[in-house]
Amino acid sequence: MLRHIGETLARGEQVLVFINRRGFAPALTCDDCGWLADCPHCSSKLTMHRRLRQLRCHHCDYRCSLVDSCPQCHSRSISALGGGTERSEELLARRFAEYPVIRVDRDTTTSKLALDRLLAPARDGEPCLLLGTQMLAKGHHLPRVTLVVVQDADGGLFSADFRAPERTGQLLEQVAGRAGRGSLSGRVLVQSRFPEHPLLQMLLEKGYGSFARQLLRDRAVAQLPPTNAMALVRAECEEPSWAEEFLHNARMFMQSLAPPSPQLQYLGPVPALLERKSGRFRFYIQVTAQNRAQLQPLLARLCVWAEGNKNRRLRWAIDMDAQELS
């Protein structure tokens, strides 16, 4: 990838490097005792932002100072795991010091004017390296970009969220569309630890149409949207047992009205993929049916029941055809 980047810049063209992770590294650990920097309010790791010397949670925005020694065993053998836009920026700036490296993410673009100012050299056509997150993936016409490099494209291929492969395919398609938009032809390099993955192979060899049709076939077999209708009954609370008990009772209530059958199925309560966020534990029940008409009367009755049976410290919601399970 570095060789292709160097060759592209030497021809006076531009390169876009895409990595969907901001910060320097997504985790900080102690090599001696295995300590990991966790968010005290969420089921997630703190992201290292080295330039600001901070650890941040990208879910609740908790922040603390970057540590130089392990708070558990006091060892100074601290390692940053993985990579983000800051880490890639440092590497690229060292390797291609004669060219500007323009990082575009939420940390560098606090306003539209900041984004326009950052992209000005690229719009002027001078050879440069654009590096960023989804903010660079769509909506920009940069005709001198002839090489797009996608770092670490595997994240969505193995997620527990059934929509994750769909989002990965869409994102790859969008970011690939930044290459070769002018008179010069474009090229896309995708970095993967699993290049043989069937969905990735289908997307790269047969295009998004075949990729989407395969996902639709998989959804039909699994009886998931858009083939079937699905509702998530969500609950969150500082006390996890209250949320679980509320959803358990909600499921019993729904099953008393509409027992499980091949046409109507219940799953849960189960923890959300991000179980704890901002100090609140999150669970859901998944209800699937052949169509929305089967779900709507049931969910209307559930709303009336829930308002009369919820704990005042608990939040609940119904998410129809939810876009994510987190």
C-alpha positions in Angstrom: 0.0 0.0 0.0 2.8 2.4 0.9 4.5 1.7 -2.5 1.3 2.4 -4.4 0.8 5.6 -2.4 4.3 6.8 -3.2 4.0 6.1 -6.9 0.6 8.0 -7.1 2.0 11.0 -5.3 5.1 11.0 -7.5 2.8 11.3 -10.5 1.4 14.5 -9.1 -1.9 12.8 -8.1 -3.8 12.6 -4.8 -4.5 9.7 -2.5 -7.3 9.1 -0.1 -6.7 6.8 2.9 -9.8 5.7 4.7 -9.9 4.3 8.2 -13.2 4.3 10.1 -11.7 4.9 13.5 -10.6 8.2 14.9 -8.0 8.8 17.6 -4.5 7.2 17.9 -5.5 3.7 19.1 -8.8 2.1 20.2 -7.3 0.6 23.3 -4.5 1.0 25.8 -3.1 -1.9 27.8 -0.4 -2.9 30.2 2.0 -5.5 28.8 2.9 -6.8 32.3 -0.5 -7.3 34.1 -3.0 -7.1 31.2 -4.8 -4.0 32.5 -7.1 -2.3 29.9 -8.3 1.3 29.9 -12.1 0.8 30.3 -14.8 3.5 30.3 -16.3 3.7 33.8 -19.7 4.4 32.4 -19.9 2.1 29.2 -19.1 -1.4 28.2 -16.3 -0.1 26.0 -12.6 0.7 25.9 -11.2 4.2 26.1 -9.7 5.5 22.9 -6.3 7.0 23.1 -5.9 10.5 21.7 -2.1 11.0 21.9 -1.9 14.6 20.6 -4.3 15.8 23.3 -2.9 13.3 25.8 -6.3 12.1 26.6 -8.3 8.9 26.9 -11.8 9.3 25.6 -15.0 7.2 25.4 -16.6 7.6 22.0 -20.0 6.6 23.3 -20.5 8.9 26.4 -17.6 11.3 25.8 -16.0 10.5 29.2 -12.4 11.9 29.2 -9.4 11.5 31.4 -5.7 12.2 31.2 -3.4 9.8 29.3 -1.5 7.6 31.8 2.3 6.9 31.5 2.2 4.0 33.9 -0.3 1.2 34.7 -2.7 2.3 37.5 -3.0 -1.4 38.5 0.7 -2.6 38.7 2.5 0.7 38.1 4.5 -0.7 35.2 5.6 1.7 32.5 5.1 -1.0 29.8 2.0 0.6 28.3 1.0 -0.3 24.7 -1.5 1.2 22.3 -3.4 -1.5 20.6 -4.7 -1.1 17.0 -4.7 2.1 15.0 -6.8 5.1 14.3 -6.6 8.2 12.1 -3.9 9.9 14.4 -1.6 6.9 14.2 -2.0 6.6 10.5 -1.3 10.3 10.1 2.0 10.0 12.0 3.1 7.1 9.9 2.2 8.7 6.6 3.7 12.1 7.6 7.0 10.4 8.3 7.0 8.3 5.2 5.9 11.1 2.8 7.3 14.1 4.5 7.4 16.1 1.2 3.6 16.0 0.8 0.9 17.4 3.0 -1.1 14.9 5.0 -4.7 16.2 5.6 -6.6 14.4 8.4 -10.3 14.8 8.2 -12.3 13.5 11.2 -14.4 14.9 14.0 -11.3 16.0 15.9 -10.1 18.2 13.1 -13.4 19.5 11.8 -15.3 21.4 14.4 -17.2 23.5 11.8 -18.0 23.5 8.1 -15.4 26.3 7.6 -12.7 24.0 9.1 -13.6 21.2 6.7 -13.5 23.6 3.7 -10.1 24.9 4.9 -8.7 21.5 5.3 -9.8 20.3 1.8 -8.6 23.5 0.0 -5.2 22.1 -1.0 -6.9 19.0 -2.5 -9.4 21.1 -4.4 -6.6 23.1 -5.8 -5.2 19.9 -7.3 -1.8 19.7 -5.6 -0.5 16.2 -4.8 -1.5 15.4 -1.2 -2.6 12.6 1.1 -6.2 12.8 2.4 -6.8 10.7 5.5 -10.0 10.3 7.3 -13.2 8.6 8.5 -16.7 8.5 7.0 -16.6 12.2 6.6 -14.5 11.6 3.5 -16.5 8.7 2.2 -19.2 10.6 0.3 -20.2 14.1 -0.9 -16.7 15.2 -2.1 -15.7 15.6 -5.7 -11.9 15.6 -5.8 -11.0 14.8 -9.4 -7.2 14.4 -8.7 -7.8 11.5 -6.3 -6.8 8.5 -8.3 -6.0 6.0 -5.4 -8.2 5.1 -2.5 -6.8 2.9 0.3 -9.1 1.3 2.8 -7.4 0.3 6.0 -8.8 -2.6 8.1 -12.0 -3.4 6.2 -13.0 -6.4 8.3 -14.8 -4.7 11.2 -18.4 -5.2 9.8 -17.8 -8.7 8.4 -17.9 -10.5 11.8 -20.2 -8.3 13.9 -23.2 -9.8 15.8 -25.4 -7.1 14.2 -27.0 -8.7 11.2 -27.0 -5.3 9.4 -23.2 -4.8 9.8 -22.2 -6.5 6.5 -24.7 -4.3 4.6 -23.2 -1.2 6.2 -19.7 -2.4 5.4 -20.5 -3.0 1.7 -22.2 0.4 1.4 -19.3 2.2 3.0 -16.7 0.4 0.8 -18.8 1.3 -2.3 -19.1 4.9 -1.2 -15.4 5.4 -0.4 -14.3 3.6 -3.6 -16.4 6.1 -5.5 -13.9 8.9 -4.5 -11.3 7.4 -6.9 -11.1 8.4 -10.6 -13.9 11.0 -10.6 -12.1 13.1 -13.1 -10.3 12.4 -16.4 -7.8 10.2 -14.7 -8.6 6.5 -13.9 -8.9 5.4 -10.3 -7.8 2.4 -8.3 -8.9 1.1 -4.9 -6.9 -1.0 -2.5 -8.7 -2.8 0.4 -6.7 -4.1 3.3 -8.2 -7.2 4.9 -7.0 -10.0 7.1 -9.7 -12.2 5.5 -9.5 -11.5 1.8 -11.1 -14.8 1.1 -14.3 -13.9 2.9 -17.2 -14.7 0.5 -19.1 -11.4 1.0 -15.9 -9.4 0.4 -15.1 -11.5 -2.7 -18.6 -11.1 -4.1 -18.5 -7.3 -3.5 -15.1 -6.9 -5.2 -15.6 -9.3 -8.1 -19.3 -9.0 -8.9 -20.3 -5.6 -7.6 -22.8 -4.2 -5.1 -25.8 -5.7 -6.9 -24.7 -9.3 -6.4 -23.6 -8.5 -2.9 -27.0 -7.0 -1.9 -28.9 -9.9 -3.5 -26.9 -12.4 -1.5 -27.6 -10.5 1.8 -31.3 -10.5 0.9 -31.2 -14.3 0.4 -29.5 -14.6 3.8 -32.1 -12.4 5.5 -34.9 -14.5 3.9 -33.5 -17.7 5.4 -33.0 -16.1 8.8 -36.5 -14.5 8.6 -35.1 -11.0 9.2 -36.0 -7.6 7.6 -36.8 -6.8 4.9 -38.3 -10.2 4.3 -40.0 -10.2 7.8 -40.9 -7.4 10.1 -39.0 -7.0 13.3 -39.5 -4.9 16.4 -37.1 -4.4 19.3 -38.6 -3.6 22.7 -35.8 -1.8 24.4 -35.3 -1.0 28.1 -32.4 0.7 30.0 -31.8 1.4 33.6 -29.0 2.0 36.1 -30.0 -1.3 37.8 -29.8 -4.1 35.2 -32.2 -6.5 37.0 -35.0 -3.9 36.7 -34.6 -3.6 33.0 -34.4 -7.4 32.6 -37.5 -7.9 34.8 -39.5 -5.3 32.9 -38.7 -6.9 29.6 -39.4 -10.4 31.0 -42.8 -9.3 32.1 -43.4 -7.5 28.8 -42.6 -10.7 26.9 -45.0 -12.7 29.1 -47.7 -10.1 28.4 -47.2 -10.2 24.7 -47.1 -14.0 24.7 -50.4 -14.1 26.5 -52.0 -12.1 23.7 -50.1 -13.7 20.8 -48.3 -17.0 21.6 -45.1 -17.9 19.8 -45.6 -19.6 16.5 -43.8 -20.1 13.1 -45.4 -16.7 12.1 -44.5 -14.8 15.3 -41.3 -15.3 17.3 -39.7 -13.8 20.4 -36.1 -13.6 21.5 -34.9 -12.2 24.8 -34.5 -10.3 27.0 -30.9 -10.2 25.8 -28.2 -7.5 26.4 -27.6 -4.9 23.7 -24.3 -5.2 21.9 -23.1 -2.2 23.9 -24.7 -3.5 27.2 -23.8 -0.4 29.3 -23.9 3.1 28.0 -23.6 6.3 30.1 -24.1 4.3 33.2 -27.3 2.6 32.1 -27.7 -1.1 31.3 -29.5 -1.8 28.1 -31.5 -4.9 27.1 -34.1 -5.7 24.4 -36.6 -8.3 23.2 -36.7 -9.1 19.5 -40.1 -9.8 18.1 -40.3 -11.0 14.4 -43.4 -11.6 12.3 -44.2 -12.2 8.7 -45.4 -8.6 8.2 -46.1 -5.4 10.2 -49.8 -6.0 10.3 -49.2 -8.9 12.7 -47.1 -6.7 15.0 -48.9 -3.4 15.1 -51.9 -4.4 17.2 -49.7 -6.4 19.6 -47.3 -3.4 20.1 -50.2 -1.0 20.6 -51.4 -3.1 23.5 -47.9 -3.4 24.8 -47.5 0.4 24.9 -50.6 0.7 27.1 -49.3 -2.1 29.4 -45.7 -0.7 29.6 -46.8 2.8 30.7 -48.7 1.2 33.6 -46.0 -1.2 34.6 -42.7 0.5 34.2 -40.3 1.6 37.0 -40.0 5.4 37.0 -36.2 5.1 36.8 -36.4 2.9 33.7 -36.6 4.0 30.1 -38.3 1.9 27.4 -38.9 2.2 23.7 -40.1 0.2 20.7 -37.8 0.3 17.7 -39.5 -0.9 14.5 -37.2 -2.6 11.9 -34.2 -1.3 14.0 -31.2 -0.2 12.1 -28.8 -1.4 14.7 -28.7 -3.8 17.7 -26.3 -1.7 19.8 
